[in-house]
Amino acid sequence: MRRRHGGAAGGTRSRWMYDAIAGVSVAMVGIPQSLAYAELAGLPPIAGLYAGALPPLLAAIFASSPYLQTGPVAITALLTYSALSTIATPGSPEYVGLGLALALVVGVVRVGLGLLRAGWLAYLMSQPMLLGFVPAAAVLIASSQLPKVLGVSPPGYGNEIVEAGWGLAHPAQWSLAALAMGAMTVLVVLGARRLHPLVPGVLLAAVVGIAVSALGFYPAPVVDDIPSGFLPFTLDEIPWDRLPELLLPGAIIALIGFTEAASISRRFASEERTRWNANREFISQGVANVAASAVGGMPCGGSFSRSSVNRMSGARTRWSGAFTGLTVLAFLPFATVLRPLPLAVLGAIVIVAVVSLMRFRPLLRLWRLSTPQAVIAWTTFLATVLLAPRLDIAVLIGVGLSVAVFLWRSLQLEIDVETEGTTLRFVPRGVLWFGTAQRLDTVLLDALAAHPDADALVIDLGRLGRIDTTGALMLRSVLDQARGAGLRADVNGIPPQSRKLTERVLGPEIGPLD
């Protein structure tokens, strides 16, 4: 039998080494990404660095997944912008304070859900709704960054796609320097991926951009405002009196943003046949957001790209996230080196990151699978695009449609009526509950009128999903009516999960039950 790294102590040292290497590797990608996502959220770039420092460090204490990396992410950044841009001017002190308050609300909601063991909520987000929302959000994210890559400043139309269209329609205002820098970033990031997934293309593109700009060869806009120093503590900057108006967008971000973390963790756990605890992950992500609100950060979540880098870099435990946070913390005193970083580089980094989210084939395929679900997906998609930046309304529309389709389907009780000589046979399909029970009575009256010579009724419940108390009482009423009309009435195929209730309601005097 092969010995493991010289025993338990050696194995522990080996795990720490792998986690440290993985954490540092993620930080090298995460630092420029954090700046880009802070820009996307309408916040100062330094807010992204602060959210990539202490939050992943504290998240590691509670995390369930050994690979999930916490920090600024694209979808959460866009949702943050949509929540705050309608009530404050992006980049203003008021906006920054509201960003801290929003991170606090998101954190408290997630911690509360985790403590209440409500992790099952991560599984309840309608898949068709997400299929419509995520690609639409990706289109908005890419559109919002396109003006930076083009080097233009479009008028404030309030819709990212319209502003991107304006930029494309005015080529005379394009900056060749910004275009060249954006193209370089795309080529470096995609080329690095082709060489090896662990090649830090994002970092390389940022370094090239900083070098070119610092040497005076880049006349377009740059990051510029990056303070140096350690983390500030900013509880006094949170506008406590405005927390109530952030409750709804905070709850939406807490749930929508968590779906990415949940999907990453579930996927890795499934591939490695290990356990994953959604409640612990809710707490982990919640603590990260509370920490972000206290140190000048921004709402954050689990990153798919950085989690993948973490796993491929050899991470062994959840403490790799702590090493990522420590690396960013150590970098903060030197953050001023990022001041020459071109905004075109940040814009291109975001665009490349979200291209993989623009999955339209599942949207098209949904029409063949289910028309109602396709309506949910496409309505959510269009609402997200057309109502931007009010993405909260688009999400509520998608959720409302999902609930409406569920109720509509629950109200559909199909009953096949078959005749075998003088015997009527009812085969109901669906759920027999108080919303559909009356349908059974209507079908009986129609069948008796259509078949006056019938002398027996058999109700086959084998294709029902469930029977509630009202459904069982209606079933008894129908059997009584049939017997009152001179028919022999029997029931068979009672669903196992409803057997006790149904037998108690029908009673032994009704006839054979199976």
N, C-alpha and C positions, 0 to 999 in steps of 0.2 A: 504493500500500500504506500502511495507517495505521501511524503510528509509535506505539510503546508507551511511554507515560509518560516520554518523554525519554531513552530508552536503558536500558542494563542497570542503571545506578545508580538511575535513577528507578524502574525496575521493582522493584528490591530494596526501595527505600524504601516503595513502594506495598504490597508484600507484607507488610512488617513492620507497616505501619499497619493493614492489614486484620486481620492476626493479633492485634495488640494490642487492637483494638476487639472482636473476637470473644472473646478471652480474658477481657477485663474483663466482657463481657456474660454469659459463662458463670459467672464468679465471683459475679455478683450473684444468680444463681439457685442456685449451688452452696453458698453460705454457709448459708442457712437449711436447705437440703436436708441438708447435712452434719450439722448439729445433730440433725435429725430421724432420720437413719439411725444416728447414734451412740446415740440413745435407744432405737431399735429393737434394736440389738445389745446393750443392757444396759450400755453404757459411758457415762462422763461425756460431756456434749455437746461439750466442748472437744476430745475425741479425734477427733471428726468434722472439726473445723476443722484440726487438725494433719494429718490424712490428706488434706485438700484443699489443703495448702500445698506442702510439699516433694515428696511423691510425684508429682503431675502435672508438676512442674518437671523431675524426673529422668527420668520416663517419656518426656518429649518427646525426649530425646536418642536413644533407641533405637526409638521408635515407627515403625511402617510406614504407618499410616493418617494422613492429614493432619487428620482430623476427630475421631478418638477422644479423648474426655475421660475421664481417670482420676480416681478418687476414691471416696468411700463410695457404695455402691449398695444397693438394697433387698434383693435376693436374697442377696447376700454378707453383709449385716448380719443377716438372719434365720438363715443358716447359722452365722454366728459365735455368735449367741445359743444356737442348738441345740447347738453343740459345747461351749460353756463353762458353760451354766446348770445342767448336771447334775453339774458337778464343783466349782463355786464359786458364791458368792452374787453375783448381778448388782450391779454398782456398787461392790463391795468392792475393797480394794487387791489382794487375791489375784486377783480376776476381771480387774482391769485389767492386771496383769502377765501373766496367761495370754492376754489379748487381744493383747498385744505379741508374745508367743511364737508365737501362732497366725499373726499377720501374717508373722513371720519364716519359719515353716514354709511358708506359702503362697508367699512370695517365692522361697525357695530352690528349691522344687519347680518353679515356673514358669521360673526362670532355667535350671535344669538341663534341663528339657524343651526350652527354646529352644536351648541350646548343643548338645544332642544331636540337633538338627534333628528333634524329635518333634512339630512343629507339626501333623502329620497327625492327631494325637489329637483335635484340635478338631473333626474331621469324624466321629469315631467314636462320639460320644454318641448313643445310640439316640433317634431322633426321637419315637417313641411314648412312651418313658420321659420325655422332656422335656415332651411334650404333657400328660402327667399330673402331673408334678412342678411345673411353673411355675404353672399356675392354682391348684393346691392351696397352694403357698407364698404366692401372692398373697392367698388367702383367709385364711391364717394371719396374714399381715402386717397386713391390714386389721382382722382381729379383735383383734390385739394393740393396735392404736391406738384402737379404738372406746371403751374405758373412759376414755381421756384426753379424747376429744371429749365424752363424757357427763359427765365430771367425777366419776367414781366410782372406788373402790378395791376391786375384787372380791377375795374370798379366793383364796389361791394354789392353784388346782386343778391347775396344771401343764400345762394345755392352753388355748391362746389362744381357741379357739372356745367352750369351756365358760365361760371367764371373760367373753367378750363376751356370751354368752347370759345369764349372771348379771346383767351390767350392764343389759341390755335388760329383764330381768324385774323390776328394782327401780327403777321410774321415780320413786319418792318420794325416792331419793337422788341423782337427777340434779341437776347444777348448771346453772341457766339461763344463767349467764355463760359457762360452758364451751361449752354448746350453741350459744349465739349466736356465740361466737368461731369455733367450728368451722364453722358455717354460713356465716359471713362469709368464711372462708378458701376454702371450696369455691366460693362464688359468685365471688369475686375471681379465683381461679386459672382456673376454667372460662370466666368472662367475658373474661379477658385473652386466652385462647386463641382465642376467637371473634373478638375484635378483630383480633389479629395474633399469629402464633406467637412473635414476638420481644418482645412486651409481657411484662415480667417479673412475672407474676401472683404467683409465689411470694414474690418480694421485696416487692411491694406489700402482700400479706397480712401478712407479717412486720412491716413498718413500721407498719401500722395496729394490729396487735396490741400492739407495743411501746408505741406512743403511748397507747393506751387504758389499758394496764396502768401505765405510768409516771405517768399522771395520777390514778391511784388509783381507777379505775372498774372494776377487774377483781379480784374477791376469790378466784379459783380459783388452782390451782398454776401457777407459772412456772418458767422454766429456773433462774434464781437463781445457780447456781454456775458462773460463767465467769471464769477468771483472765485477766489481760491480760499482755502481754509476748511475747517472741519464742519460737521453738521451743526446747523443752528437748531434751537428749540423754539418753536413758533406758536405755542398754544394761544398766546395773546393776539395773534393775527387772525384767528378763526372768528368769523362773525356769528357768534352763538345765537343771536336773535333771528338769523335767517335760516337756521337749520330746518324748520318746518317746511319751507318751500322746496327743500332739496330731498325730502323723504321719498317722493315718488321716483324721481330720476335715480336716486341712490339705490332704491330697491331694485329697479330695472337693471342697473349696472351690476349690482350684487348677484343677480340671477343669470343675466345674459353673459356677463363676463366670466362667471364660474363655469359655464358650459365648456369653454376651451380647456380650462384646467382639469375638469372632470374627464373630458374625452381623452386628453393626453395621458392622464394617470390610468384610466381604465384600459387604454390600448396597451401601454407598457406592462401593466399588471397581467393582462391576458396573454401577451406574448411570452412572458417569463413565468406564467402560472403561479403568481404570487397574489397575496391579498391586497386590497385597497379599501380604505375607510373614508367615505365621503364626508362624514361628520368631522373627522380630524382635519380633512383638507379645507372644509369650510372655516374652521377655527384658524388654521394656518394662514389662509388667504385673508381672513378678517383681521388678524393681528398685524399682518403686513400693512394693510391699509390704515389701521389706527396709527401705526408707527410712522407711515408716510405723512399723515396729517400733522404729526407733532414735529417733524423735522423739515418742513418746507417742500415736501414731495408732491405726489399726484396720485390719483386712483390707479391701482395696479392689479395685475392678475398673473395667471400662468402663461408663459410663452412657449409655443410649440417649437419654434426654431431653436431657441436657446436650450430648451429641455432636450431636444434631439442631440445638440452638440454636447450637452452634459453627459448623456448616455454613451455616445460614441467615444467620448474622451476617457471613458473608463470609470465613471463615478460608481461608487459602491453603496453609499448610504445617503440619507437626506442631508448630511452635513456638508455635502459639496455645495449646496446653496449658501451655507454660512461662509464658506471660503470665497464664494463669488462676492458676497456683501463685504467681506473684509478687504478684498482686493480693491473694490470701488472706494471704500473708506480710505485706504492707503493712497489712492490716486487723487482724492479731493484737494489736498494742498497744492497739487501741480495742475489743477484743472484749467488754469489760464492758458496752457499750451493749446487748448482747443479753440481759442478765440479766432484764429485765422481760418477755421474750418468753413468752407463754402456752403451756403444754404442749399445750393444745387446738389451737393453730395448727400445731404440729409434727405432732400426730397427724393432723390433716386434710390436711396437705401429703403425708404418706406415703400416706394412703388414696387421694387423688386420683391419686398417681403410679402406684399398683399396679392401679388399676381396669382399665387397658388390658391387663394381664396375665391377667385372668380370662376367658380364651378357652375357652368350653365347647362351642361349635359344632364345632370340629375334633375334640373328644373324641367327640361324638355321631356325627359323620360317619364316624369310624374304624370303627364297627361294620359299615358298608356296604362299606368297602374291604377290611378284613382282620380276621377275628375274633381270631386269635392276637395281632396287634398291638394290637387294642382291649383285650384282656385285660391286656397289659403296661401300657398307658396307665392304665386304670381301677384296676388293682391298685396302681400307683405313686401315683395320686391318693389312694386310700383309705388307703394306708399312711402317706402324708405327713400327712394330716389326723388319723388316729387315733393315730399314734405320736409326734406332736409332744410335746416338743421334740426327740425323737431322730430328726431328719431324716436323719442318716447311715445309720441302719438302713433307712429308706424308700428312700434312693438305692440302697443295696446290693441291696435286694429288686428294684428296677426293673432294675438292671444284670444281676442274676442271672437274672431272667425273660427279658431280652433275649438273653442268651447261651443259655439253655435253648431258646428258640424257634428261634434260629439253628441249634443242634445238631439239634433235632427236624426242622427242614426239610431240613437237610443229610442226614439219615438217610432221607428219603423219596425213593426211586427208583421212579418209576412206569414200568411197561413195558407198552405197548400190544402185544398179540399179534394179528396179522392173518393171515388165510389167503388165498392166491391159488392155487386149485387144490390142488396137493400141495406148495406152497411155504409155509413158515412165515416170517413177517416180524415181527421184534422192533423196536419203536421206543421205546427208553428215554428218559425225561425226568428231568432233574435233574443230579446230579454222580455220576460213577462213581468212587468212592474206597474206601478200605479199610472205611469204615463201611457202604457199600451194596453192595459187590461181590458178596456172597453171594446177594443178591436175584436177580442175573442167573442164577446156577446153579440156584436153586430154580425160577424161571420156565421154564428150559429143560426140566427134568425133568417139570414139570407139562404143558408143551406137547407133549412127546414121548409122554407117556402118553395125552393127550387126542386126539392126531392120529397114530395108528400108521401111517397110509398116507403120511405126509409123506416127501418125498425130497430136500428142499432147505431151507436156512436162510439168510435174509438178515438181518443186523443193521444197522439204519440208525442211525448215531450222530449224525445231523444235529441232534438236539434236545438233545444233552448240552451242559452248560456246560463241563465239564472232566473229564479222566481222569488219575488218578494212577497210580503204578507198580503198586500192588495191583490197581487196576481193570483195567489193561492185562493183567496176568498172569491175572486171572480171565477176561477176554475171550478170551485164548488158550486157557485151559482149556475154556471153553464150546465154542469152535470145534473143539477136539480131540475133545471128547465127541460133538459132533454128527457129525463125520466118522467116529468110531468106531462110531456107530449107523447108518452107511451114508448119511448126508446130505451133499449138497454144501453147503459152508459159505463164505459170503462176507461181507465187511464193506464198508460204504460210509458216506460222510458224516462222516469223522473230523473233529472240531473242529480248526481250524487251529492253535490254541495247544497242542494235545496231539498233533499229527501226528508229530513226530520221535520222541517217546517211544513212541507206539503202534506205529509202524512198526518200531522197534528190537526191541520185545518180540514182535510177531507174526511178523516175519521175512517174506521174500519167498515162502517156500514155502506160506504159508497160502492164498493166493488173491488175487484182485483186491481192492484196498483202496478204490477209488472207482468 
